[in-house]
Amino acid sequence: MISKTFEIRDRNTFIPALCIRIQSNDERDNYLFKRAGYGDIQHILIHLQNNNATYDPYCWDNHTMQFAHQYIHENFEELTTGQVIDVEYLQGLTKEPKTSESLRNQSV
């Protein structure tokens, strides 16, 4: 299993999230995942402020989380932990991606 954190951003939105890729080198783990209904490679996304979690991008009750979850699922290998997932930018609604709020909070 591999986990990465993400800063999900949208218009006036900041969501800290944790994504866990549930695929193991241990067949006992993979057996349990499959028995629970997960496919071969799935990602559980956890909204760290309200503790909601799901492996199904379409179970989220808002567009931001649905889009971000699907994007993370499709690009997990290329993404780095702590990365900003800017939904507006990825949809072509803004010309430049947002920067991490953590960069603004670091002392110089």
C-alpha positions in Angstrom: 0.0 0.0 0.0 1.2 3.5 -0.8 -0.2 6.7 0.6 0.1 10.3 -0.6 -1.3 13.6 0.7 -2.8 16.2 -1.6 -4.0 19.8 -1.4 -7.2 19.8 -3.4 -8.0 23.3 -4.6 -10.9 24.8 -6.5 -12.6 28.2 -6.5 -12.4 29.4 -2.9 -11.8 25.8 -1.8 -9.0 24.1 0.2 -9.3 20.4 1.0 -6.5 18.5 2.7 -6.7 14.9 1.5 -5.0 11.5 1.9 -5.1 8.9 -0.8 -4.2 5.3 -0.1 -3.5 3.0 -3.1 -4.7 -0.4 -1.9 -2.5 -2.9 -3.8 -0.2 -5.1 -1.9 2.6 -7.5 -2.6 0.9 -9.8 -0.1 -1.8 -12.0 -1.7 -3.7 -12.2 1.6 -4.2 -8.5 1.5 -5.3 -8.5 -2.2 -7.7 -11.4 -1.5 -9.4 -9.3 1.2 -9.5 -6.3 -1.0 -11.2 -8.2 -3.8 -13.6 -9.9 -1.3 -14.6 -6.4 -0.1 -15.4 -5.4 -3.7 -12.3 -3.5 -4.7 -10.8 -4.1 -8.1 -7.1 -4.8 -8.9 -6.0 -1.2 -8.3 -8.1 1.1 -6.3 -7.5 4.3 -4.4 -9.3 5.3 -1.2 -9.5 9.1 -0.9 -10.0 10.6 2.6 -11.2 14.2 3.1 -9.1 15.0 6.2 -11.4 17.8 7.5 -14.6 15.8 7.6 -13.2 12.3 7.7 -15.3 11.1 4.7 -13.6 8.4 2.6 -14.5 6.4 -0.4 -12.9 4.4 -3.2 -15.6 5.5 -5.7 -15.1 9.0 -7.1 -18.9 9.3 -7.8 -19.8 8.8 -4.1 -18.7 12.3 -3.3 -21.5 14.8 -2.9 -19.6 17.6 -4.8 -18.0 18.1 -8.1 -14.6 19.2 -6.7 -14.0 15.9 -4.8 -15.4 13.8 -7.7 -13.1 15.4 -10.2 -10.1 15.4 -7.9 -10.6 11.7 -7.0 -10.9 10.6 -10.6 -7.8 12.7 -11.5 -5.8 11.2 -8.7 -6.9 7.7 -9.6 -5.8 8.1 -13.2 -2.5 9.9 -12.4 -1.5 8.4 -9.0 2.0 7.2 -10.1 3.0 10.6 -11.5 1.7 12.6 -8.6 3.9 13.5 -5.6 2.8 13.7 -2.0 1.8 17.1 -0.9 1.0 18.1 -4.5 -1.7 20.7 -5.3 -4.6 19.2 -7.3 -6.1 22.4 -8.8 -9.5 21.4 -10.2 -10.1 24.8 -11.9 -6.8 24.7 -13.7 -7.1 21.0 -14.7 -10.5 21.8 -16.3 -9.1 24.8 -18.2 -11.0 27.4 -16.2 -7.8 29.3 -15.1 -4.6 30.0 -17.0 -2.2 29.2 -14.1 -2.3 26.5 -11.4 -2.7 27.5 -7.8 0.4 27.2 -5.5 0.4 25.4 -2.2 -0.8 27.3 0.8 2.1 25.8 2.7 4.5 27.9 0.6 2.8 31.1 1.9 3.0 29.9 5.5 6.8 29.2 5.5 9.1 31.7 7.1 11.7 33.3 4.8 
